[in-house]
Amino acid sequence: MAGDQKPPSAGGPGDYPSGAGQGWTALSYLIGGMLVWGFIGWLVDHWLDTGGIATGIGVVLGMAGGIILVVRRLGTPT
């Protein structure tokens, strides 16, 4: 009865999300990277008055960083 139930997983660092969880994780890494680094680029644009160049570079760097995080985190589980 109550003793037959399996306790829920603690969610350690080696646990990988499954199914839709992997998709949401990948999407959040990509969008988060674009937003954070795009905002940093926007701040640099206003500081140096570069006319949007730094924002574009920041967005591209954010996408690249998001892809790297997705591959590291969700690549192939060992």
PDB file with one MODEL, atoms N, CA, C and O in Angstrom:
MODEL        1
ATOM      1  N   MET A   1       0.807  -1.156   0.000  1.00  0.00           N
ATOM      2  CA  MET A   1       0.000   0.000   0.000  1.00  0.00           C
ATOM      3  C   MET A   1       0.870   1.246   0.000  1.00  0.00           C
ATOM      4  O   MET A   1       1.455   1.585  -1.029  1.00  0.00           O
ATOM      5  N   ALA A   2       0.967   1.928   1.123  1.00  0.00           N
ATOM      6  CA  ALA A   2       1.760   3.149   1.148  1.00  0.00           C
ATOM      7  C   ALA A   2       3.236   2.850   1.008  1.00  0.00           C
ATOM      8  O   ALA A   2       3.979   3.679   0.482  1.00  0.00           O
ATOM      9  N   GLY A   3       3.689   1.679   1.466  1.00  0.00           N
ATOM     10  CA  GLY A   3       5.089   1.313   1.372  1.00  0.00           C
ATOM     11  C   GLY A   3       5.479   0.829  -0.017  1.00  0.00           C
ATOM     12  O   GLY A   3       6.668   0.713  -0.314  1.00  0.00           O
ATOM     13  N   ASP A   4       4.490   0.540  -0.886  1.00  0.00           N
ATOM     14  CA  ASP A   4       4.762   0.039  -2.226  1.00  0.00           C
ATOM     15  C   ASP A   4       5.054   1.142  -3.228  1.00  0.00           C
ATOM     16  O   ASP A   4       5.463   0.851  -4.352  1.00  0.00           O
ATOM     17  N   GLN A   5       4.859   2.383  -2.859  1.00  0.00           N
ATOM     18  CA  GLN A   5       5.043   3.485  -3.797  1.00  0.00           C
ATOM     19  C   GLN A   5       6.511   3.848  -3.914  1.00  0.00           C
ATOM     20  O   GLN A   5       7.246   3.871  -2.927  1.00  0.00           O
ATOM     21  N   LYS A   6       6.921   4.129  -5.137  1.00  0.00           N
ATOM     22  CA  LYS A   6       8.293   4.544  -5.407  1.00  0.00           C
ATOM     23  C   LYS A   6       8.406   6.054  -5.167  1.00  0.00           C
ATOM     24  O   LYS A   6       7.568   6.816  -5.651  1.00  0.00           O
ATOM     25  N   PRO A   7       9.437   6.499  -4.422  1.00  0.00           N
ATOM     26  CA  PRO A   7       9.570   7.949  -4.203  1.00  0.00           C
ATOM     27  C   PRO A   7       9.924   8.667  -5.498  1.00  0.00           C
ATOM     28  O   PRO A   7      10.591   8.091  -6.356  1.00  0.00           O
ATOM     29  N   PRO A   8       9.489   9.914  -5.654  1.00  0.00           N
ATOM     30  CA  PRO A   8       9.792  10.662  -6.880  1.00  0.00           C
ATOM     31  C   PRO A   8      11.287  10.913  -7.011  1.00  0.00           C
ATOM     32  O   PRO A   8      12.009  10.962  -6.015  1.00  0.00           O
ATOM     33  N   SER A   9      11.741  11.071  -8.242  1.00  0.00           N
ATOM     34  CA  SER A   9      13.149  11.340  -8.522  1.00  0.00           C
ATOM     35  C   SER A   9      13.551  12.694  -7.952  1.00  0.00           C
ATOM     36  O   SER A   9      12.778  13.652  -7.979  1.00  0.00           O
ATOM     37  N   ALA A  10      14.779  12.752  -7.434  1.00  0.00           N
ATOM     38  CA  ALA A  10      15.270  13.998  -6.846  1.00  0.00           C
ATOM     39  C   ALA A  10      15.680  15.009  -7.904  1.00  0.00           C
ATOM     40  O   ALA A  10      15.787  16.197  -7.599  1.00  0.00           O
ATOM     41  N   GLY A  11      15.915  14.572  -9.151  1.00  0.00           N
ATOM     42  CA  GLY A  11      16.291  15.500 -10.215  1.00  0.00           C
ATOM     43  C   GLY A  11      17.724  15.957 -10.101  1.00  0.00           C
ATOM     44  O   GLY A  11      17.994  17.156 -10.024  1.00  0.00           O
ATOM     45  N   GLY A  12      18.637  15.022 -10.091  1.00  0.00           N
ATOM     46  CA  GLY A  12      20.055  15.341  -9.974  1.00  0.00           C
ATOM     47  C   GLY A  12      20.625  15.927 -11.254  1.00  0.00           C
ATOM     48  O   GLY A  12      19.921  16.019 -12.261  1.00  0.00           O
ATOM     49  N   PRO A  13      21.900  16.327 -11.227  1.00  0.00           N
ATOM     50  CA  PRO A  13      22.506  16.962 -12.398  1.00  0.00           C
ATOM     51  C   PRO A  13      22.666  16.016 -13.590  1.00  0.00           C
ATOM     52  O   PRO A  13      22.807  16.480 -14.721  1.00  0.00           O
ATOM     53  N   GLY A  14      22.648  14.704 -13.361  1.00  0.00           N
ATOM     54  CA  GLY A  14      22.808  13.755 -14.453  1.00  0.00           C
ATOM     55  C   GLY A  14      21.493  13.350 -15.107  1.00  0.00           C
ATOM     56  O   GLY A  14      21.496  12.610 -16.090  1.00  0.00           O
ATOM     57  N   ASP A  15      20.376  13.821 -14.580  1.00  0.00           N
ATOM     58  CA  ASP A  15      19.068  13.472 -15.138  1.00  0.00           C
ATOM     59  C   ASP A  15      18.806  14.259 -16.412  1.00  0.00           C
ATOM     60  O   ASP A  15      19.094  15.453 -16.489  1.00  0.00           O
ATOM     61  N   TYR A  16      18.256  13.575 -17.409  1.00  0.00           N
ATOM     62  CA  TYR A  16      17.926  14.213 -18.674  1.00  0.00           C
ATOM     63  C   TYR A  16      16.417  14.284 -18.803  1.00  0.00           C
ATOM     64  O   TYR A  16      15.728  13.304 -18.521  1.00  0.00           O
ATOM     65  N   PRO A  17      15.887  15.438 -19.229  1.00  0.00           N
ATOM     66  CA  PRO A  17      14.448  15.498 -19.458  1.00  0.00           C
ATOM     67  C   PRO A  17      14.080  14.616 -20.637  1.00  0.00           C
ATOM     68  O   PRO A  17      14.899  14.395 -21.528  1.00  0.00           O
ATOM     69  N   SER A  18      12.864  14.115 -20.649  1.00  0.00           N
ATOM     70  CA  SER A  18      12.460  13.243 -21.743  1.00  0.00           C
ATOM     71  C   SER A  18      11.308  13.871 -22.517  1.00  0.00           C
ATOM     72  O   SER A  18      10.535  14.663 -21.978  1.00  0.00           O
ATOM     73  N   GLY A  19      11.212  13.505 -23.778  1.00  0.00           N
ATOM     74  CA  GLY A  19      10.104  13.935 -24.615  1.00  0.00           C
ATOM     75  C   GLY A  19      10.026  15.433 -24.797  1.00  0.00           C
ATOM     76  O   GLY A  19      10.980  16.074 -25.238  1.00  0.00           O
ATOM     77  N   ALA A  20       8.874  15.982 -24.450  1.00  0.00           N
ATOM     78  CA  ALA A  20       8.644  17.416 -24.642  1.00  0.00           C
ATOM     79  C   ALA A  20       9.546  18.255 -23.757  1.00  0.00           C
ATOM     80  O   ALA A  20       9.832  19.408 -24.080  1.00  0.00           O
ATOM     81  N   GLY A  21       9.999  17.691 -22.646  1.00  0.00           N
ATOM     82  CA  GLY A  21      10.899  18.420 -21.764  1.00  0.00           C
ATOM     83  C   GLY A  21      12.198  18.796 -22.451  1.00  0.00           C
ATOM     84  O   GLY A  21      12.736  19.877 -22.208  1.00  0.00           O
ATOM     85  N   GLN A  22      12.712  17.915 -23.311  1.00  0.00           N
ATOM     86  CA  GLN A  22      13.924  18.230 -24.058  1.00  0.00           C
ATOM     87  C   GLN A  22      13.687  19.361 -25.045  1.00  0.00           C
ATOM     88  O   GLN A  22      14.543  20.228 -25.220  1.00  0.00           O
ATOM     89  N   GLY A  23      12.547  19.354 -25.679  1.00  0.00           N
ATOM     90  CA  GLY A  23      12.222  20.425 -26.622  1.00  0.00           C
ATOM     91  C   GLY A  23      12.101  21.777 -25.933  1.00  0.00           C
ATOM     92  O   GLY A  23      12.619  22.779 -26.426  1.00  0.00           O
ATOM     93  N   TRP A  24      11.415  21.805 -24.793  1.00  0.00           N
ATOM     94  CA  TRP A  24      11.267  23.057 -24.059  1.00  0.00           C
ATOM     95  C   TRP A  24      12.608  23.533 -23.509  1.00  0.00           C
ATOM     96  O   TRP A  24      12.878  24.734 -23.474  1.00  0.00           O
ATOM     97  N   THR A  25      13.445  22.593 -23.082  1.00  0.00           N
ATOM     98  CA  THR A  25      14.769  22.970 -22.592  1.00  0.00           C
ATOM     99  C   THR A  25      15.592  23.588 -23.711  1.00  0.00           C
ATOM    100  O   THR A  25      16.210  24.636 -23.522  1.00  0.00           O
ATOM    101  N   ALA A  26      15.604  22.947 -24.876  1.00  0.00           N
ATOM    102  CA  ALA A  26      16.368  23.467 -26.015  1.00  0.00           C
ATOM    103  C   ALA A  26      15.844  24.837 -26.441  1.00  0.00           C
ATOM    104  O   ALA A  26      16.627  25.750 -26.703  1.00  0.00           O
ATOM    105  N   LEU A  27      14.527  24.979 -26.510  1.00  0.00           N
ATOM    106  CA  LEU A  27      13.934  26.251 -26.916  1.00  0.00           C
ATOM    107  C   LEU A  27      14.270  27.365 -25.921  1.00  0.00           C
ATOM    108  O   LEU A  27      14.559  28.494 -26.320  1.00  0.00           O
ATOM    109  N   SER A  28      14.232  27.045 -24.643  1.00  0.00           N
ATOM    110  CA  SER A  28      14.528  28.078 -23.647  1.00  0.00           C
ATOM    111  C   SER A  28      15.998  28.481 -23.684  1.00  0.00           C
ATOM    112  O   SER A  28      16.313  29.653 -23.478  1.00  0.00           O
ATOM    113  N   TYR A  29      16.910  27.534 -23.944  1.00  0.00           N
ATOM    114  CA  TYR A  29      18.323  27.887 -24.088  1.00  0.00           C
ATOM    115  C   TYR A  29      18.532  28.819 -25.279  1.00  0.00           C
ATOM    116  O   TYR A  29      19.253  29.811 -25.172  1.00  0.00           O
ATOM    117  N   LEU A  30      17.908  28.506 -26.406  1.00  0.00           N
ATOM    118  CA  LEU A  30      18.098  29.318 -27.607  1.00  0.00           C
ATOM    119  C   LEU A  30      17.500  30.716 -27.443  1.00  0.00           C
ATOM    120  O   LEU A  30      18.154  31.714 -27.745  1.00  0.00           O
ATOM    121  N   ILE A  31      16.271  30.782 -26.969  1.00  0.00           N
ATOM    122  CA  ILE A  31      15.625  32.087 -26.813  1.00  0.00           C
ATOM    123  C   ILE A  31      16.301  32.889 -25.707  1.00  0.00           C
ATOM    124  O   ILE A  31      16.508  34.094 -25.848  1.00  0.00           O
ATOM    125  N   GLY A  32      16.644  32.224 -24.610  1.00  0.00           N
ATOM    126  CA  GLY A  32      17.316  32.917 -23.519  1.00  0.00           C
ATOM    127  C   GLY A  32      18.654  33.495 -23.938  1.00  0.00           C
ATOM    128  O   GLY A  32      18.986  34.627 -23.587  1.00  0.00           O
ATOM    129  N   GLY A  33      19.424  32.713 -24.693  1.00  0.00           N
ATOM    130  CA  GLY A  33      20.711  33.214 -25.170  1.00  0.00           C
ATOM    131  C   GLY A  33      20.558  34.406 -26.087  1.00  0.00           C
ATOM    132  O   GLY A  33      21.302  35.381 -25.978  1.00  0.00           O
ATOM    133  N   MET A  34      19.584  34.330 -27.002  1.00  0.00           N
ATOM    134  CA  MET A  34      19.354  35.450 -27.913  1.00  0.00           C
ATOM    135  C   MET A  34      18.931  36.702 -27.151  1.00  0.00           C
ATOM    136  O   MET A  34      19.402  37.798 -27.453  1.00  0.00           O
ATOM    137  N   LEU A  35      18.056  36.550 -26.176  1.00  0.00           N
ATOM    138  CA  LEU A  35      17.576  37.714 -25.435  1.00  0.00           C
ATOM    139  C   LEU A  35      18.667  38.331 -24.567  1.00  0.00           C
ATOM    140  O   LEU A  35      18.846  39.548 -24.557  1.00  0.00           O
ATOM    141  N   VAL A  36      19.386  37.497 -23.846  1.00  0.00           N
ATOM    142  CA  VAL A  36      20.411  38.021 -22.935  1.00  0.00           C
ATOM    143  C   VAL A  36      21.532  38.690 -23.715  1.00  0.00           C
ATOM    144  O   VAL A  36      21.889  39.833 -23.432  1.00  0.00           O
ATOM    145  N   TRP A  37      22.089  37.988 -24.694  1.00  0.00           N
ATOM    146  CA  TRP A  37      23.216  38.565 -25.434  1.00  0.00           C
ATOM    147  C   TRP A  37      22.777  39.670 -26.379  1.00  0.00           C
ATOM    148  O   TRP A  37      23.551  40.584 -26.663  1.00  0.00           O
ATOM    149  N   GLY A  38      21.532  39.598 -26.875  1.00  0.00           N
ATOM    150  CA  GLY A  38      21.001  40.702 -27.663  1.00  0.00           C
ATOM    151  C   GLY A  38      20.841  41.956 -26.826  1.00  0.00           C
ATOM    152  O   GLY A  38      21.121  43.059 -27.296  1.00  0.00           O
ATOM    153  N   PHE A  39      20.387  41.794 -25.576  1.00  0.00           N
ATOM    154  CA  PHE A  39      20.260  42.941 -24.675  1.00  0.00           C
ATOM    155  C   PHE A  39      21.629  43.529 -24.335  1.00  0.00           C
ATOM    156  O   PHE A  39      21.791  44.748 -24.276  1.00  0.00           O
ATOM    157  N   ILE A  40      22.617  42.649 -24.111  1.00  0.00           N
ATOM    158  CA  ILE A  40      23.972  43.141 -23.853  1.00  0.00           C
ATOM    159  C   ILE A  40      24.487  43.907 -25.070  1.00  0.00           C
ATOM    160  O   ILE A  40      25.109  44.960 -24.928  1.00  0.00           O
ATOM    161  N   GLY A  41      24.228  43.379 -26.262  1.00  0.00           N
ATOM    162  CA  GLY A  41      24.618  44.090 -27.479  1.00  0.00           C
ATOM    163  C   GLY A  41      23.906  45.417 -27.620  1.00  0.00           C
ATOM    164  O   GLY A  41      24.498  46.397 -28.073  1.00  0.00           O
ATOM    165  N   TRP A  42      22.639  45.460 -27.236  1.00  0.00           N
ATOM    166  CA  TRP A  42      21.879  46.707 -27.288  1.00  0.00           C
ATOM    167  C   TRP A  42      22.482  47.746 -26.347  1.00  0.00           C
ATOM    168  O   TRP A  42      22.597  48.921 -26.695  1.00  0.00           O
ATOM    169  N   LEU A  43      22.866  47.300 -25.150  1.00  0.00           N
ATOM    170  CA  LEU A  43      23.520  48.216 -24.215  1.00  0.00           C
ATOM    171  C   LEU A  43      24.833  48.751 -24.784  1.00  0.00           C
ATOM    172  O   LEU A  43      25.135  49.936 -24.649  1.00  0.00           O
ATOM    173  N   VAL A  44      25.608  47.880 -25.418  1.00  0.00           N
ATOM    174  CA  VAL A  44      26.867  48.313 -26.039  1.00  0.00           C
ATOM    175  C   VAL A  44      26.581  49.294 -27.164  1.00  0.00           C
ATOM    176  O   VAL A  44      27.319  50.263 -27.342  1.00  0.00           O
ATOM    177  N   ASP A  45      25.506  49.054 -27.935  1.00  0.00           N
ATOM    178  CA  ASP A  45      25.117  49.987 -29.000  1.00  0.00           C
ATOM    179  C   ASP A  45      24.847  51.385 -28.440  1.00  0.00           C
ATOM    180  O   ASP A  45      25.309  52.383 -28.993  1.00  0.00           O
ATOM    181  N   HIS A  46      24.111  51.447 -27.363  1.00  0.00           N
ATOM    182  CA  HIS A  46      23.800  52.754 -26.780  1.00  0.00           C
ATOM    183  C   HIS A  46      25.025  53.405 -26.145  1.00  0.00           C
ATOM    184  O   HIS A  46      25.134  54.630 -26.108  1.00  0.00           O
ATOM    185  N   TRP A  47      25.935  52.591 -25.653  1.00  0.00           N
ATOM    186  CA  TRP A  47      27.138  53.122 -25.031  1.00  0.00           C
ATOM    187  C   TRP A  47      28.112  53.650 -26.082  1.00  0.00           C
ATOM    188  O   TRP A  47      28.686  54.726 -25.915  1.00  0.00           O
ATOM    189  N   LEU A  48      28.300  52.879 -27.182  1.00  0.00           N
ATOM    190  CA  LEU A  48      29.268  53.259 -28.212  1.00  0.00           C
ATOM    191  C   LEU A  48      28.628  53.920 -29.428  1.00  0.00           C
ATOM    192  O   LEU A  48      29.339  54.402 -30.309  1.00  0.00           O
ATOM    193  N   ASP A  49      27.289  53.950 -29.491  1.00  0.00           N
ATOM    194  CA  ASP A  49      26.555  54.525 -30.615  1.00  0.00           C
ATOM    195  C   ASP A  49      26.982  53.901 -31.937  1.00  0.00           C
ATOM    196  O   ASP A  49      27.412  54.592 -32.861  1.00  0.00           O
ATOM    197  N   THR A  50      26.852  52.553 -32.007  1.00  0.00           N
ATOM    198  CA  THR A  50      27.280  51.816 -33.202  1.00  0.00           C
ATOM    199  C   THR A  50      26.146  51.558 -34.181  1.00  0.00           C
ATOM    200  O   THR A  50      26.400  51.000 -35.248  1.00  0.00           O
ATOM    201  N   GLY A  51      24.937  51.927 -33.882  1.00  0.00           N
ATOM    202  CA  GLY A  51      23.845  51.837 -34.840  1.00  0.00           C
ATOM    203  C   GLY A  51      23.279  50.443 -35.051  1.00  0.00           C
ATOM    204  O   GLY A  51      22.830  50.135 -36.156  1.00  0.00           O
ATOM    205  N   GLY A  52      23.282  49.604 -34.055  1.00  0.00           N
ATOM    206  CA  GLY A  52      22.655  48.291 -34.164  1.00  0.00           C
ATOM    207  C   GLY A  52      23.591  47.149 -34.486  1.00  0.00           C
ATOM    208  O   GLY A  52      23.169  45.993 -34.472  1.00  0.00           O
ATOM    209  N   ILE A  53      24.840  47.432 -34.773  1.00  0.00           N
ATOM    210  CA  ILE A  53      25.788  46.368 -35.123  1.00  0.00           C
ATOM    211  C   ILE A  53      26.015  45.449 -33.927  1.00  0.00           C
ATOM    212  O   ILE A  53      26.001  44.227 -34.077  1.00  0.00           O
ATOM    213  N   ALA A  54      26.221  46.013 -32.756  1.00  0.00           N
ATOM    214  CA  ALA A  54      26.492  45.203 -31.572  1.00  0.00           C
ATOM    215  C   ALA A  54      25.273  44.363 -31.179  1.00  0.00           C
ATOM    216  O   ALA A  54      25.432  43.259 -30.658  1.00  0.00           O
ATOM    217  N   THR A  55      24.078  44.863 -31.417  1.00  0.00           N
ATOM    218  CA  THR A  55      22.876  44.080 -31.121  1.00  0.00           C
ATOM    219  C   THR A  55      22.820  42.845 -32.004  1.00  0.00           C
ATOM    220  O   THR A  55      22.530  41.750 -31.522  1.00  0.00           O
ATOM    221  N   GLY A  56      23.090  43.009 -33.272  1.00  0.00           N
ATOM    222  CA  GLY A  56      23.117  41.861 -34.192  1.00  0.00           C
ATOM    223  C   GLY A  56      24.177  40.855 -33.813  1.00  0.00           C
ATOM    224  O   GLY A  56      23.934  39.649 -33.844  1.00  0.00           O
ATOM    225  N   ILE A  57      25.351  41.341 -33.455  1.00  0.00           N
ATOM    226  CA  ILE A  57      26.427  40.444 -33.039  1.00  0.00           C
ATOM    227  C   ILE A  57      26.031  39.720 -31.755  1.00  0.00           C
ATOM    228  O   ILE A  57      26.295  38.526 -31.606  1.00  0.00           O
ATOM    229  N   GLY A  58      25.401  40.438 -30.830  1.00  0.00           N
ATOM    230  CA  GLY A  58      24.959  39.825 -29.587  1.00  0.00           C
ATOM    231  C   GLY A  58      23.929  38.729 -29.812  1.00  0.00           C
ATOM    232  O   GLY A  58      23.987  37.683 -29.166  1.00  0.00           O
ATOM    233  N   VAL A  59      22.983  38.959 -30.723  1.00  0.00           N
ATOM    234  CA  VAL A  59      21.962  37.949 -31.016  1.00  0.00           C
ATOM    235  C   VAL A  59      22.611  36.710 -31.629  1.00  0.00           C
ATOM    236  O   VAL A  59      22.266  35.587 -31.263  1.00  0.00           O
ATOM    237  N   VAL A  60      23.541  36.905 -32.552  1.00  0.00           N
ATOM    238  CA  VAL A  60      24.221  35.762 -33.181  1.00  0.00           C
ATOM    239  C   VAL A  60      25.044  35.002 -32.150  1.00  0.00           C
ATOM    240  O   VAL A  60      25.031  33.771 -32.136  1.00  0.00           O
ATOM    241  N   LEU A  61      25.759  35.719 -31.288  1.00  0.00           N
ATOM    242  CA  LEU A  61      26.517  35.047 -30.232  1.00  0.00           C
ATOM    243  C   LEU A  61      25.590  34.302 -29.272  1.00  0.00           C
ATOM    244  O   LEU A  61      25.924  33.214 -28.802  1.00  0.00           O
ATOM    245  N   GLY A  62      24.440  34.879 -28.984  1.00  0.00           N
ATOM    246  CA  GLY A  62      23.467  34.214 -28.122  1.00  0.00           C
ATOM    247  C   GLY A  62      22.936  32.932 -28.738  1.00  0.00           C
ATOM    248  O   GLY A  62      22.763  31.932 -28.041  1.00  0.00           O
ATOM    249  N   MET A  63      22.674  32.954 -30.043  1.00  0.00           N
ATOM    250  CA  MET A  63      22.228  31.734 -30.715  1.00  0.00           C
ATOM    251  C   MET A  63      23.312  30.668 -30.682  1.00  0.00           C
ATOM    252  O   MET A  63      23.031  29.500 -30.413  1.00  0.00           O
ATOM    253  N   ALA A  64      24.552  31.065 -30.955  1.00  0.00           N
ATOM    254  CA  ALA A  64      25.661  30.114 -30.940  1.00  0.00           C
ATOM    255  C   ALA A  64      25.841  29.533 -29.536  1.00  0.00           C
ATOM    256  O   ALA A  64      26.033  28.327 -29.382  1.00  0.00           O
ATOM    257  N   GLY A  65      25.779  30.382 -28.527  1.00  0.00           N
ATOM    258  CA  GLY A  65      25.893  29.899 -27.157  1.00  0.00           C
ATOM    259  C   GLY A  65      24.750  28.968 -26.778  1.00  0.00           C
ATOM    260  O   GLY A  65      24.958  27.976 -26.079  1.00  0.00           O
ATOM    261  N   GLY A  66      23.543  29.286 -27.241  1.00  0.00           N
ATOM    262  CA  GLY A  66      22.396  28.412 -26.980  1.00  0.00           C
ATOM    263  C   GLY A  66      22.549  27.058 -27.630  1.00  0.00           C
ATOM    264  O   GLY A  66      22.198  26.039 -27.037  1.00  0.00           O
ATOM    265  N   ILE A  67      23.072  27.036 -28.848  1.00  0.00           N
ATOM    266  CA  ILE A  67      23.296  25.764 -29.534  1.00  0.00           C
ATOM    267  C   ILE A  67      24.344  24.946 -28.797  1.00  0.00           C
ATOM    268  O   ILE A  67      24.194  23.733 -28.646  1.00  0.00           O
ATOM    269  N   ILE A  68      25.400  25.600 -28.340  1.00  0.00           N
ATOM    270  CA  ILE A  68      26.438  24.879 -27.589  1.00  0.00           C
ATOM    271  C   ILE A  68      25.849  24.284 -26.309  1.00  0.00           C
ATOM    272  O   ILE A  68      26.140  23.140 -25.962  1.00  0.00           O
ATOM    273  N   LEU A  69      25.014  25.067 -25.603  1.00  0.00           N
ATOM    274  CA  LEU A  69      24.388  24.549 -24.385  1.00  0.00           C
ATOM    275  C   LEU A  69      23.453  23.382 -24.674  1.00  0.00           C
ATOM    276  O   LEU A  69      23.411  22.421 -23.905  1.00  0.00           O
ATOM    277  N   VAL A  70      22.705  23.451 -25.768  1.00  0.00           N
ATOM    278  CA  VAL A  70      21.800  22.364 -26.123  1.00  0.00           C
ATOM    279  C   VAL A  70      22.594  21.095 -26.410  1.00  0.00           C
ATOM    280  O   VAL A  70      22.222  20.013 -25.957  1.00  0.00           O
ATOM    281  N   VAL A  71      23.670  21.222 -27.152  1.00  0.00           N
ATOM    282  CA  VAL A  71      24.469  20.046 -27.490  1.00  0.00           C
ATOM    283  C   VAL A  71      25.109  19.461 -26.240  1.00  0.00           C
ATOM    284  O   VAL A  71      25.128  18.243 -26.062  1.00  0.00           O
ATOM    285  N   ARG A  72      25.635  20.323 -25.374  1.00  0.00           N
ATOM    286  CA  ARG A  72      26.257  19.819 -24.137  1.00  0.00           C
ATOM    287  C   ARG A  72      25.240  19.172 -23.210  1.00  0.00           C
ATOM    288  O   ARG A  72      25.499  18.111 -22.642  1.00  0.00           O
ATOM    289  N   ARG A  73      24.111  19.793 -23.061  1.00  0.00           N
ATOM    290  CA  ARG A  73      23.126  19.311 -22.098  1.00  0.00           C
ATOM    291  C   ARG A  73      22.296  18.135 -22.643  1.00  0.00           C
ATOM    292  O   ARG A  73      22.049  17.163 -21.929  1.00  0.00           O
ATOM    293  N   LEU A  74      21.878  18.230 -23.890  1.00  0.00           N
ATOM    294  CA  LEU A  74      20.944  17.236 -24.435  1.00  0.00           C
ATOM    295  C   LEU A  74      21.541  16.368 -25.528  1.00  0.00           C
ATOM    296  O   LEU A  74      20.818  15.612 -26.178  1.00  0.00           O
ATOM    297  N   GLY A  75      22.847  16.461 -25.743  1.00  0.00           N
ATOM    298  CA  GLY A  75      23.490  15.703 -26.821  1.00  0.00           C
ATOM    299  C   GLY A  75      23.195  14.217 -26.753  1.00  0.00           C
ATOM    300  O   GLY A  75      22.126  13.776 -27.175  1.00  0.00           O
ATOM    301  N   THR A  76      24.114  13.457 -26.236  1.00  0.00           N
ATOM    302  CA  THR A  76      23.921  12.027 -26.085  1.00  0.00           C
ATOM    303  C   THR A  76      24.118  11.650 -24.632  1.00  0.00           C
ATOM    304  O   THR A  76      25.208  11.843 -24.094  1.00  0.00           O
ATOM    305  N   PRO A  77      23.101  11.120 -23.983  1.00  0.00           N
ATOM    306  CA  PRO A  77      23.260  10.731 -22.584  1.00  0.00           C
ATOM    307  C   PRO A  77      24.232   9.560 -22.460  1.00  0.00           C
ATOM    308  O   PRO A  77      24.243   8.657 -23.298  1.00  0.00           O
ATOM    309  N   THR A  78      25.034   9.585 -21.424  1.00  0.00           N
ATOM    310  CA  THR A  78      25.998   8.495 -21.231  1.00  0.00           C
ATOM    311  C   THR A  78      25.511   7.495 -20.253  1.00  0.00           C
ATOM    312  O   THR A  78      26.202   6.514 -19.977  1.00  0.00           O
TER     313      THR A  78
ENDMDL
END
